[in-house]
Amino acid sequence: MGTLAACQNTADYDDQSSLNNLEIVDYAPVLEDDATSILAWLTGASATPPARLLYDAQGARLFEQICETPEYYLTEQEESLLPRLGDYLNQTLTDACQIVEYGSGNRRKIELLLQTCPALKAHVPIDISKAHLIENAETLAQAFPGHYFTAVCADFFTAIDIPSAPFGQQLDQNIGFFPGSTIGNMPEETAAELLTNARKALGDGNLFCVAVDRVKDVQILEAAYHDAAGASAAFSLNLIDRMNREFGATFDTSAFRYDATFNAQTEAIEMWWTTQQAVETQVAGVPIALPKGHRLLVEISRKFTPESLHSLASLSGYHVRDILSTPNEWYSLAILEC
């Protein structure tokens, strides 16, 4: 495990919070310019746009609508497993530990684990969006005054030192936590890179709990990303409105058809746009011409089997200690160990 002193040369320690159990560490992550990322995707230089570009304010609201659709089972399935994860950690952890969350997402997940696991004394959320990170961390620090919080603003694909003694409190083990099946949005080599970096940052003997959606009936998989209410399509196509609003494009949303199909070879849902007519516009001043029938891959969501989980763990220097699954085996929390 790293120490707070070890990372002071590369990160700034912020005093924005007045809470005595919260520290904010800012690595000042540098993101690729949004327009550059969009143009790389539209011109074929990158396979998909960065997922963060889908989550502007409107995109976040639309994603919340997706989570409420009857077809989108993922959120409910994951939340049903969290009590089991809490029980599992209670039986596994004996010392003072901290949970290191990759991505500062739904606070309810961490709240449940902190409530049910006495060994978890500290929480380290890592997120690239500083405002969102601080908002979540301050809410949690206020709700859990007996715990210690170190909010780290960073790109978790880069080297990060994890504090081993937050506020002078010596801890014995790090538990990595990557909820939301977000690892499925990454190609295997990218997911393996993330886990490899996490293994090095968390230190020897750590556990890493990663949420994954499972391979299942194709109709169930595709319906989750192509719901009858059209929430998934609206979420995806919202990126067109964002390009028009922020980058001076004049795309017509109706010129694109949204589709979500399962690729059995890669075991992934692929979300595509297909042009229904020839499209010409400018994005950030760069001319873009797309012929009729042109396909753009917007996002992927990989699905896992026990075999592919073992393969991913092996690629990143972990092994699978256990797999906690819902009764229908639609969703799992994989417990990795190094």
N, C-alpha and C positions, 0 to 999 in steps of 0.2 A: 504494500500500500504506500502511496505517496504521502507526503506531509504538506502542510500549509506552507512551510518555509520553502519547500522545493519549487513551488510554482510562482513565487513572488516576482521572479524576473520576467515572466511572460504574461502575467495577469494582474489586473488592477483590483484592489480591494476597496469596495464601494461603501460609502456611509449613507446611502440613500434611505436605508431602513432605520427606524428608531427602535425597533424591536430588539430586545437583548438576547434573543435566541435565534436571530437570523443574520447571516452574513451573505453579501452578494459579491461574487467573484466574476469579473468581466474580462474575458479573453479578447474582446472586441473582434469577433469573427467577421471576416470580409466575404461578402456574398458576391457572386457574379452579378453584374448589372442585369436587371430583369429583361430589358429589351434585347440584350445580347443573348440571353438564354432562350428567349422566344424565337429570335431569328435563327439561332442554331438548330432549333427543332423544326421550324417551318422549311428550312432549306436542306434538311436531311443530315446535318452534321451531328445531331444527337437524336437518340431513339425516341425520347419522350421529353416533355418540358419538366423542370423541377417541380415536384409535387407541391411545394410551398406556394407556387403561383396559382394553384386552384383554390387556395384558402384566403382570399381577401374577405372583407366583412360579409359581403353577399354570399360568397362561397361557403363560409362557415355556417351561415344561417341555413343555406340549402342542404349542407351535410347533416345538420340537426334534423331536417325534415326526412332525409333518407333514413336516419336511425329510427324514426317513428313509423316507417312503412312496415306492413306485415311481412314483406318478402325479405327484409334486411334483418337476418337473425343474429348477426355477429355480436352486436353489443349485448344483447340479452344473454347469449350463450357465454360470453366472457365473464359477465358480472355474476353469473350463476356459479362460476368456478372459483371466484375470489375467496369465499369462505373456506373452501377446501385448501386453497393455497395458504391461507392463514393457519389452518390446522396443521398443514404439512410443515410449515416453518416453525411452528411451536414445538413440534416433535423433533425437529432437526437442529435448531439453534439453541445453544446453551450459554453463550457469552453475549456481551454487549455488541450489537451489530448496527450497521447503517444500511439503508436501502438506497441505491443509486438508480434514479429513474432516467432512462434515456428518452427524452421528450417530455415536456411538462404538459400533459393533456388533461384528462378527466380527473379532477381532484378526488372524486368519490372512491376511486380505486385505492389510492394511497391512504385516504382516511380510514378505510376499512382495515387495511393491513396494520396501520399504526395502532388502531383500536384493539386489534385482536392478537398482536404479537408483542408481548412484553419485552422481548430481547431487542426489538428494533428501537434504538434510542435516538437515531438521527436519520435525516432524509437529505439526499443530494439530488435535486432535480437539475437536469442539463437540458438546455434548450437554446436555440439560435435566436429566438425572438425575445428580446430583453423585457419589453413591456409586459408581455403575456407571462413570462417566467416570474417576474417580480410580483405581479398581481396574485398568481397562484401561491407563491411562496409566502407572501405576507398573510394571506388568508389561512394557510395551514399553520404558520407559526403562531398566529393568534389563537387558533383552535386547539393547539397542542403546546401549551407553555412549558411543559416539562420535557419537550424534545428539542433537538438542535437541528437547525436547517442551514445548509450552505447552498445557495442558488448559484449555479454556474452558467453564465452566458457563454456558449461556445458551440462550435461545430463538432459534434461527437465523432466525426471521422478523423479528427486531428488528435494529437497527443494532449492528454489532460491529466493533471495530477489530482487524485482524489484525496481530500483531507482525511488523515487517520486519527486526528485528535481535535475535532471541532470544539471550539471554546475551551480547550484544555482537557476535554474528556476523552480518555484513551478508549478506542474501540478495537475489537478483535477480528472483525470479519466484515467484508463488503458483500452485499447481495445485489446483483444487477437486476433490473426490472425493465422490460421493454414491452408494454401492453399495446392493445389496439390492433394486433396483427399487422402493424406497420412494416415489419420486416418483410412481409409478402409483397410490398410495393417496390422491392429492390431485386435486381437480378442476383443470381446466386453469388457471383464473385463480389458484388457490393455488400451483400449481407455478410459474407465471410470476412470481408475487410472490417466491417463494423464490429463483429464479434471478436475478431483478433485484437483490435484496438481496445475493446472493453476488457478482454482478458488481461492484457498488459496493465491497464489502468487500475483495475480492481485488485490485482495482486494474486499471489499464490493461494490456492485453496478456496477461491471464491465460488459462489453459486451465481448462475444467471438464469432468471426466469423470463422466458420469452413466449408471448402469446401468438398462436398460429391458427389460421383457419385450415380445415382439413379437406382433402379430396373427397367428394361425395357425388351424388346424383347430379348430372349436368344440368337438368332442368332447375334444380334448387339453386345451384351455383349461379346460373345465368339470370334467374329471376331476381336475385339479390341486387344485381347491378343493372337491371332493366325492369324496374317496378312498374306496375300498372298505372300508378299516379304520375309517372314521369319525373319523379324527384331526381333520380340518378342522371337522366339526360339533362335536366335543367342545371344540375351541379356542374357537369362536364362542360356544357355549352356556355356556361357563365364566363368561361375564359375568353370567349369571343367578345362578349360585352366589355371585358376588362381590356382587351387589346384595342378595341375601338375607343374606349374612354381614356386610356393612359398612353397609348402609343400612336394615336392618330390614324388607326385603321378604319376602314369603312366596310367591314365584313357584314354580310346579312346572315343572321343565324339560320334562317330557313334554307340557306344554300348548303347546309351541312346536315347529314343524317348521323345520329349517334347509334352505335351498336356495341353490345358487350357479349363476347363469345368466349367459350372455354377452349383453350388450346391444349389438347391432351398430351402433346409431345412435351411441352414445357410445364404442364400442370399449372396453368395460370389463366385467370380471366384477363382478357385483353379488351380495353375500351378504346374504340376507334371512332374517328369522324370520317365520313366519306362525302366528298363534294357531289352535289346533285346537279351542278352546272359549273362551267368555267368561272373561276374567281380571280379577279385582279384588284389589288389595292396596294397601299404602302403601309409598312409597319416601321415606326421610328424613322421614316424617310427612305426606307429601303423598299424598292418595288418587289412585290410578291405576286406570282402568277401560278395558280393551281388549276390543272385541267379537270374537266368533268371526270368523276370516278376516282379521283386521287384520294388515297387513304392516309390518315395521320393517326399514329398510335399515341393516345393521350396518357394512358396510365395502365399499369399491370397490377394484378393482385394474385400472387402465387399462392397455391394451396399445397398442403404438405401431407405426407404419409410418414409413418414411423421410420421408414427406410430413408426418405429424403431428410428427415430431421437428424438422423445419425450421420448422414453424409455431410450436412452443413456443419454439425458440431465438430466432426473430424477435421474438416478443412480449416477450422479456426482454432484448433488446439484444445477443444473441449471434448467431453464425452457426455452422452445422455444419461443422467442419473435416474430420471423418472419422467413419466408423461402423465399429467393429470388431464383427463378428458371428460366431456359431458357424456351422459348415458348413451346418447345417440351417436357419439364420436364425431360430431360435426365440428367440434372446436377443442383445442387443447392448450394447456400451459406446459411447455417443455422445461424441465429443470436440468440445466447444464452445469457441469462441474469440471474444474481443471485441477 
